[in-house]
Amino acid sequence: MTSSIRIIQTEDGSQSLYNESLNETYHSTHGALTESQYVFIKQGLDLLVERGDKKISIFEVGFGTGLNALLVQKYAHEHTDLDISFTTLEPFPLSSKLISELRYETLIDGVVQSDFEKLHNCSWRVEHQVLENFIFTKYNSTLEEFDTNEKVNLVFYDAFAPSKQAEMWEKALLSKVCALLSDGGVFVTYCARGQLKRDLNSLGLMVETLPGPPGKKEMVRAVKSST
Ligand SMILES: C[S@@+](CC[C@H](N)C(=O)[O-])C[C@H]1O[C@@H](n2cnc3c(N)ncnc32)[C@H](O)[C@@H]1O
């Protein structure tokens, strides 16, 4: 999979990746950084912070370029009253060459390239205390194989689109991810298709359709109801 991946430039000036065998990009071509910042930080992390959560555990499906993780690290650096742990899965890690050519630090204030490379180069399956208030853990695993007893209060569901990797959007996998959410936990994704909303609803989540990032009409946020 790695050999058929190349860097592309998106419309906000930030880079993303294009996977030739899937004919799929890792982010919106209208702006990778804009999409990550809007879907996952603004509509996800900000919601928890605004409602007063101080201890935030995030589970991401699809580490990919590491852009979401880097944005969360920056967020933790800027919000020292929060304790954030970030756990992410990636079965197809990027080559060192691609990692060194991805330059998000030029667009994100307060972030340096070594922060970014550390996220990629650190060991798998180990908790890394990256900042006093930011713990990062990554697993070289598919969601299908991954197993944990830990609960989280925020899920970044950043799999490839249903048209490219349909199995990632089947109800059985969504159910597995939603089971990781604690009561009141929040699921966010850039995808807004009807079947996803119906499935999340039938899994007991309150589904909201929100305006999407540039180039996308809608996105989905869903909250696990307290029982
Ligand atoms: C849309 S991209 C992720 C974008 C990423 N969050 C970023 O900021 O670059 C989807 C990612 O899911 C990974 N992936 C593919 N199959 C997977 C699976 N079965 N379980 C978990 N992740 C998977 C891909 O390798 C890819 O990195």
The ligand as an ORCA input file, in Angstrom:
! r2SCAN-3c Opt
* xyz 0 1
  C      -8.483      9.121      5.461
  S      -6.930      8.402      5.871
  C      -6.553      9.050      7.467
  C      -6.197     10.465      7.556
  C      -5.462     10.777      8.836
  N      -6.277     10.882      9.996
  C      -4.623     11.989      8.592
  O      -4.786     13.001      9.314
  O      -3.793     11.928      7.696
  C      -7.451      6.746      6.345
  C      -6.382      5.974      7.092
  O      -6.956      4.740      7.541
  C      -5.953      3.733      7.444
  N      -6.616      2.414      7.404
  C      -6.834      1.638      6.316
  N      -7.459      0.495      6.681
  C      -7.638      0.559      8.025
  C      -8.215     -0.340      8.980
  N      -8.735     -1.495      8.597
  N      -8.213      0.027     10.279
  C      -7.675      1.230     10.662
  N      -7.125      2.124      9.788
  C      -7.108      1.795      8.495
  C      -5.246      4.113      6.148
  O      -3.979      3.500      6.041
  C      -5.182      5.620      6.249
  O      -4.025      6.038      6.907
*
